[in-house]
Amino acid sequence: VQLQASGGGLVPTGGSLRLSCAAGRTASNNGMGWFRQAPGKEREFVATLDWNGANTNYADSVKGRFTISRDRVKNTVYLQMNSLKVEDTAVYYCAASRYARGSSQAGAYVKWGQGTLVTVSS
């Protein structure tokens, strides 16, 4: 499974971005997740969904602002980010779980993408 994240960039506070993760056909039965790592901080969970997108889970810090989804035909996972804040600035990583279910635990993930940088300006 090769994961390719894209869609990061510079956006003002309150703006929106949509991240994409090309996951490949072999990840179609895996839970997927997004994590992020801000400068000087540890990687943290952002959002996850099951193999079929039926169940989702979000970090409290992004609930109501971010939406994770997947297109199983295109084998792509998305993270729609709205009402962005300066504290959302980070490198965002997509990851494929070893399970069909999504997870908030980094240890559940067996494959990680290279990351895409999101910078929110004040």
Salt bridges, closest charged atoms under 4 A:
GLU44 OE2 - ARG36 NE 2.60
ASP60 OD1 - LYS63 NZ 3.20
ASP88 OD1 - ARG36 NH1 2.91
ASP88 OD2 - ARG65 NH1 2.73
